[in-house]
Amino acid sequence: MLKKYKLNDHVKMKKPHACQTNEWIITRMGVDIKIKCVACGHEVMLDRLKFEKKLKEVLGDNNEEKKN
């Protein structure tokens, strides 16, 4: 299953963070992907393969809110 995601997307990971949320925002993309916790602001950098394994679903685009 191929999941489409891009910069500034809100994503849901399989396991929750220590602050009990599993929603993150993608802040950097390349070989590695950097995600930021929505609740506490903690940033984590994962390689693309690990990120895709841990990704549960893409919730939406953060840029859509800024355009309207």
Protein Blocks (a to p, Z undefined) as FASTA:
>chain_A
ZZdddehiacddfbdcfkopabdcdfbdcjbccdddfklopacdddfklmmmmpmbdfbd
fklmmmZZ
